[in-house]
Amino acid sequence: MSTTTSTSETPTLLTTDFKLPGQENLYHGKVRDVYTIAPDTLVMVATDRISAFDVVLPKGIPFKGQVLNQIATYFLDATADIVPNWKLATPDPMVTVGRKAQGLRVEMIIRGYLTGSAWRDYAAGCREICGVKLPDGMRENEKFPEPIITPTTKADAGHDENISREEIIAQGLVSAADYEKVEAYTRALFARGQQMAADKGLILVDTKYEFGLLNGEVILIDEIHTPDSSRYFYADGYQERFEKGEPQRQLSKEFVRQWLIEHGFMGKAGQQVPEMTPEFVDSVSKRYIELYEHITGRTFEPAPETNLQQRLETNILDCLNQING
């Protein structure tokens, strides 16, 4: 398979397969290629792959990897006073290099509003998510009195599964002491993210965080507050739209999920991914860029699109040489 593809006139990065000095492992995730470098370094490449319903879609999204990586960098730097994180350097717009931690086997999902999959479950009659009881009479996109935490298991492949705090501790996935820290960090990070979003006229609706252990201490790993891991509404018009029962204007990947649902795909057996037309792919790319500019207040500056593989490899090697002295 080609490592790059072209939608419209813009090349996209679908996969990498570098042979880096000290490389011990290469893991191709849903959207990231993660290189483990001896003894304790990770190189994370944000590709232009896009996933929905735990399925990697067949076409890449121009500039998506750059957007994700740069937003994650922005928020990792802005929250380092709350919790230590894994990031050491960003040698390329699509790459983060950091410290390797032992990842906890749960993802911490925190929700400020009843929307997305939680709303779909609620509308079907569910009144409890991950041990959190929900009252009757709530409406789509309604704000919770206070954010709720609904963890999932961290699956290597396939679907993540909802799990309660009590089950996490009982199964030994995370110790009670570490889980208490993780939950506190989750609430503090979400509060910071909501405030930063509000300052830019957005609502951080829900998001997920991943944590790991490094030398016995809990640290934040992976990306945070990106459109792949988070949902944003525009604050302007939220209340009016909510009262009228109208869809919210949002900057997130939810519109991709909705497009798939409308075309008969929810990741279930036997379903086919609908054709991703150039127009649709370009619209997704523009949404990602719009979110970057809106949430950071910075103008998006596309990195050079030609020789993507060579550019990435050169920048990664330069960074590793500096780290290793």
C-alpha positions in Angstrom: 0.0 0.0 0.0 1.2 3.5 -0.8 2.3 5.5 2.3 0.8 8.6 0.8 -2.4 9.3 -1.1 -3.8 12.4 -2.7 -7.3 13.8 -2.2 -8.0 16.7 -4.5 -4.5 18.2 -4.9 -3.2 17.7 -1.4 -1.1 14.6 -0.5 -2.0 12.9 2.8 0.1 10.6 5.0 -1.6 7.2 5.6 1.3 5.3 7.2 5.0 5.3 8.1 7.5 2.6 8.4 10.8 4.2 9.5 13.8 2.3 10.8 15.0 4.6 13.5 18.2 4.1 15.6 17.4 2.2 18.8 13.9 1.3 17.5 12.4 -1.6 19.5 8.8 -1.5 18.3 6.4 0.2 15.8 2.7 0.3 16.6 0.1 1.4 14.0 -2.8 2.8 16.0 -6.1 4.0 14.6 -4.6 7.4 13.6 -1.0 7.4 15.0 2.2 5.5 14.3 4.1 5.0 17.6 7.8 4.2 17.6 9.4 2.9 20.8 13.0 3.9 21.0 15.4 2.3 23.6 15.5 2.8 26.5 12.5 5.0 27.3 11.6 7.3 24.4 8.4 7.4 22.2 8.1 8.9 18.8 4.4 9.5 17.9 3.5 10.4 14.3 0.1 11.9 13.8 -0.9 10.6 10.4 -3.8 11.8 8.2 -5.9 8.7 8.9 -9.3 9.2 10.4 -11.4 6.7 12.3 -15.0 6.6 13.4 -16.9 3.8 15.3 -13.5 2.3 15.9 -13.0 1.8 12.1 -10.2 3.5 10.2 -11.8 5.0 7.1 -10.2 4.4 3.7 -9.1 7.9 2.8 -6.9 10.3 4.6 -7.8 13.9 5.5 -5.4 16.6 4.3 -3.5 18.4 7.2 -5.4 16.4 9.8 -2.2 15.0 11.4 -0.7 18.4 11.6 -3.8 19.9 13.2 -4.1 17.1 15.8 -0.4 17.2 16.7 -0.3 21.0 17.0 -3.5 21.3 19.1 -2.3 18.5 21.4 1.1 20.3 21.8 -0.8 23.5 22.5 -2.8 22.0 25.3 0.0 19.8 26.8 2.0 22.9 27.3 -1.0 24.8 28.7 -1.8 22.1 31.3 1.7 21.1 32.4 1.1 23.0 35.7 -1.8 20.6 36.5 -0.3 17.3 35.7 3.1 16.3 34.3 2.9 14.9 30.8 5.0 12.8 28.4 6.0 15.4 25.9 9.7 16.3 25.4 9.7 17.9 21.9 7.7 18.6 18.7 10.4 18.2 16.0 7.8 18.3 13.2 4.3 19.6 12.9 3.1 16.0 12.7 5.4 14.5 15.3 5.8 14.5 19.1 8.7 12.9 20.9 8.3 12.1 24.6 8.8 9.8 27.6 7.6 6.3 27.6 5.2 5.4 30.4 3.3 2.3 31.3 -0.2 3.2 30.0 -3.1 2.6 32.2 -5.7 0.2 30.7 -8.6 2.7 30.9 -9.5 5.9 29.0 -11.0 8.7 31.2 -14.0 10.1 29.4 -15.6 13.2 30.9 -18.8 14.7 29.7 -20.2 18.1 30.4 -23.3 17.7 28.3 -25.7 14.9 27.2 -24.8 14.3 23.6 -23.2 11.9 21.1 -23.2 8.2 22.1 -24.4 9.1 25.6 -27.5 10.7 24.2 -28.1 7.8 21.8 -28.0 5.4 24.8 -30.2 7.7 26.9 -32.8 8.1 24.1 -32.9 4.3 23.9 -33.9 4.2 27.6 -30.5 3.9 29.3 -30.4 5.8 32.6 -27.0 4.7 33.9 -23.6 5.0 32.2 -20.5 3.5 33.9 -22.2 3.4 37.2 -23.3 7.1 36.9 -27.1 7.4 37.3 -28.9 9.9 35.0 -32.2 11.5 35.8 -35.3 11.2 33.6 -36.4 14.1 31.4 -33.1 15.2 30.1 -32.8 16.5 26.5 -30.2 16.2 23.8 -27.2 18.6 24.4 -28.4 19.5 27.9 -25.7 20.5 30.3 -25.1 18.2 33.3 -25.3 19.8 36.8 -21.6 18.9 37.0 -19.4 16.9 34.5 -19.7 13.1 34.7 -16.8 10.7 34.2 -17.6 7.6 32.1 -14.4 5.5 31.7 -13.9 2.9 29.0 -11.5 0.0 28.8 -8.5 0.6 26.5 -8.7 -1.9 23.7 -5.7 -2.8 21.5 -8.2 -3.6 18.7 -11.9 -3.4 18.3 -14.3 -1.5 20.5 -13.6 0.0 23.9 -16.1 -1.0 26.5 -17.8 1.2 29.2 -16.7 0.4 32.7 -17.4 1.8 36.2 -15.0 3.2 38.7 -15.8 0.3 41.0 -15.1 -2.3 38.3 -11.8 -0.7 37.3 -10.6 -1.0 40.9 -12.1 -4.4 41.5 -10.4 -5.8 38.4 -7.1 -4.3 39.3 -6.9 -2.3 36.1 -5.8 0.8 38.2 -5.1 0.9 41.9 -7.6 2.8 44.1 -4.9 5.4 45.0 -3.9 6.0 41.3 -7.5 6.1 40.2 -8.3 8.8 42.7 -5.4 10.8 41.3 -6.5 10.1 37.7 -10.0 11.2 38.4 -8.9 14.4 40.1 -6.5 15.2 37.1 -9.4 14.5 34.7 -11.7 17.0 36.4 -8.9 19.7 36.6 -7.9 19.2 33.0 -11.5 19.4 31.8 -12.1 22.6 33.8 -9.0 24.2 32.3 -10.0 23.1 28.8 -13.5 24.5 29.3 -12.1 27.8 30.4 -9.7 28.0 27.4 -12.5 27.1 25.1 -14.9 29.7 26.6 -12.2 32.3 26.1 -12.4 31.6 22.4 -16.2 31.5 22.2 -16.4 27.7 22.3 -17.9 25.1 24.7 -15.7 22.0 25.4 -18.6 19.5 25.6 -16.7 16.2 26.3 -13.3 14.7 25.9 -11.1 11.8 26.9 -7.7 11.6 28.6 -5.1 8.8 28.8 -2.7 8.4 31.7 0.3 6.3 32.4 2.8 5.5 35.2 6.4 6.7 35.0 8.7 5.8 37.9 5.5 5.2 39.9 4.0 8.6 39.2 0.9 9.3 37.2 1.5 11.3 34.0 -0.7 12.5 31.1 0.0 10.7 27.8 -1.2 10.9 24.2 -3.2 13.8 22.8 -5.6 16.1 24.6 -8.5 18.4 23.6 -8.2 17.7 19.9 -11.2 17.2 17.6 -10.4 13.4 17.6 -10.7 13.2 21.3 -13.1 16.0 22.1 -16.3 17.7 21.1 -16.8 21.4 20.8 -19.9 23.5 20.4 -20.0 27.2 19.5 -21.1 29.1 22.6 -22.9 31.7 20.5 -26.4 30.4 19.9 -26.1 27.3 22.1 -29.0 28.2 24.5 -31.3 29.3 21.7 -30.7 26.1 19.7 -31.0 23.9 22.8 -34.4 25.5 23.7 -35.7 25.0 20.2 -34.4 21.4 20.0 -32.1 22.3 17.1 -28.7 20.7 16.3 -25.8 22.6 17.8 -23.1 24.1 15.7 -20.1 22.1 16.5 -16.4 21.7 15.8 -15.7 18.0 16.3 -15.6 14.6 14.6 -19.2 14.1 15.5 -20.3 15.4 12.1 -18.2 12.7 10.4 -20.1 10.1 12.6 -23.4 11.7 11.7 -22.5 11.6 8.0 -21.7 7.9 8.3 -24.9 7.1 10.1 -26.9 9.0 7.5 -25.2 6.7 4.9 -26.0 3.5 6.8 -22.7 2.9 8.5 -22.1 2.5 12.2 -19.2 0.1 12.2 -21.3 -3.0 12.5 -20.7 -6.3 10.8 -21.8 -6.3 7.1 -21.9 -2.6 6.8 -19.9 -0.9 4.1 -18.1 2.5 4.5 -19.8 4.9 2.1 -17.8 6.6 -0.6 -15.7 9.5 0.7 -16.0 12.0 -2.1 -13.3 14.6 -2.7 -15.8 17.2 -1.7 -16.6 15.5 1.6 -12.9 14.9 2.4 -12.1 18.5 1.7 -15.0 19.6 4.0 -13.6 17.5 6.8 -10.1 19.0 6.3 -11.5 22.5 6.5 -13.4 21.7 9.7 -10.1 20.5 11.3 -8.3 23.6 10.3 -11.2 25.8 11.5 -11.0 24.2 14.9 -7.3 24.7 15.1 -7.6 28.4 14.4 -10.6 28.9 16.6 -9.3 27.1 19.7 -5.7 28.4 19.5 -6.3 31.8 18.1 -3.5 31.2 15.6 -3.5 31.2 11.9 -2.9 27.7 10.5 0.3 27.4 8.5 0.4 24.2 6.4 3.7 22.4 6.5 5.3 21.5 3.1 3.2 18.7 1.5 5.9 17.3 -0.8 8.3 14.6 0.4 6.3 14.1 3.6 8.2 10.9 4.5 11.6 12.4 4.0 10.7 15.5 6.0 9.4 13.5 8.9 12.3 11.1 9.0 14.9 13.9 8.9 13.2 15.9 11.7 12.8 12.8 13.9 16.4 11.8 13.5 17.7 15.3 14.3 15.5 15.3 17.5 16.7 11.9 18.6 20.3 12.9 18.1 19.8 15.9 20.3 18.0 13.9 23.0 20.7 11.2 23.0 23.5 13.8 23.0 
